[in-house]
Amino acid sequence: MSKITKEQKDTLLENILVQNQMLDKLRKLNRLGMFLFAIFLIITFWAFSGMEDRILTNISDSTRNIIGWITLVLCIIVGLMTILSLITFRNGKKNVLYQLKIIEGKEKLKLPQ
């Protein structure tokens, strides 16, 4: 395997640092997405189940129905975005590990043609 130059190694290290910062932000976004998904799912269940509530006693069925549909749509959107961000996090982590292997000399650097 060919050795990488010091300049390439420094560039890879800078990329790894930046990508780690982005992965940390993405991890926080994933947690927020899962939390919002759970909240919207609970509100959707409450709205469509018709269960009696001691706190909100005088909400009409039509209002609950509207709240249920809105939160269902939000739940689907947040769920899809959370799944996509989880996939992005996984792929980003694989990329950082690949770059670390290149620096250690276990992988060969693939340059664009």
BAPA-414192 format. One line per field, with one value per residue (C-alpha): x, y, z. Coordinates in nm, 3 decimals. Layout:
<pts>
c1 X;...
c2 Y;...
c3 Z;...
</pts>
This chain:
<pts>
c1 0.000;0.123;0.193;0.004;0.189;0.198;-0.019;-0.285;-0.272;-0.324;-0.616;-0.774;-0.732;-0.903;-1.186;-1.224;-1.248;-1.512;-1.709;-1.702;-1.850;-2.122;-2.193;-2.236;-2.490;-2.664;-2.680;-2.859;-3.096;-3.172;-3.259;-3.484;-3.652;-3.721;-3.859;-4.089;-4.201;-4.299;-4.484;-4.677;-4.758;-4.899;-5.108;-5.234;-5.334;-5.510;-5.699;-5.819;-5.887;-6.167;-6.061;-6.208;-5.970;-5.991;-5.782;-5.936;-6.299;-6.481;-6.296;-6.537;-6.488;-6.436;-6.155;-5.994;-6.026;-5.851;-5.575;-5.538;-5.494;-5.249;-5.036;-5.054;-4.911;-4.645;-4.565;-4.511;-4.292;-4.081;-4.054;-3.926;-3.681;-3.553;-3.501;-3.311;-3.094;-3.019;-2.905;-2.694;-2.538;-2.452;-2.294;-2.101;-1.962;-1.851;-1.677;-1.487;-1.376;-1.263;-1.057;-0.899;-0.801;-0.639;-0.434;-0.329;-0.224;-0.477;-0.664;-0.547;-0.643;-0.884;-0.829;-1.088;-0.994
c2 0.000;0.343;0.587;0.912;1.239;1.463;1.719;1.457;1.333;1.685;1.738;1.411;1.502;1.838;1.662;1.415;1.695;1.881;1.563;1.471;1.811;1.761;1.410;1.549;1.801;1.524;1.308;1.592;1.633;1.259;1.278;1.577;1.398;1.088;1.300;1.497;1.174;1.027;1.345;1.367;0.996;1.036;1.339;1.151;0.855;1.087;1.264;0.954;0.730;0.946;0.882;1.105;1.366;1.534;1.834;1.910;1.821;2.045;1.980;1.878;1.565;1.767;1.966;1.644;1.501;1.804;1.789;1.417;1.461;1.749;1.558;1.244;1.433;1.591;1.248;1.103;1.395;1.393;1.014;1.016;1.297;1.112;0.793;0.986;1.159;0.825;0.684;0.995;0.958;0.593;0.669;0.966;0.750;0.490;0.763;0.890;0.537;0.484;0.804;0.692;0.362;0.555;0.758;0.442;0.286;-0.001;0.128;0.276;0.634;0.644;0.961;1.087;1.014
c3 0.000;-0.083;0.194;0.210;0.223;0.528;0.347;0.268;0.626;0.765;0.527;0.637;1.003;0.946;0.762;1.047;1.304;1.104;1.037;1.406;1.491;1.232;1.363;1.714;1.583;1.388;1.702;1.885;1.591;1.601;1.970;1.910;1.619;1.827;2.110;1.876;1.708;2.045;2.149;1.821;1.841;2.193;2.090;1.782;1.997;2.241;1.963;1.778;2.079;2.219;2.577;2.843;2.975;3.315;3.211;2.871;2.936;2.689;2.360;2.087;1.878;1.561;1.725;1.847;1.498;1.346;1.609;1.538;1.164;1.204;1.452;1.238;0.941;1.162;1.308;0.960;0.851;1.167;1.154;0.796;0.867;1.175;0.975;0.708;0.967;1.135;0.801;0.745;1.090;1.026;0.689;0.830;1.107;0.852;0.651;0.955;1.041;0.681;0.693;1.021;0.857;0.571;0.819;1.004;0.674;0.676;0.371;0.045;-0.036;-0.331;-0.528;-0.778;-1.139
</pts>
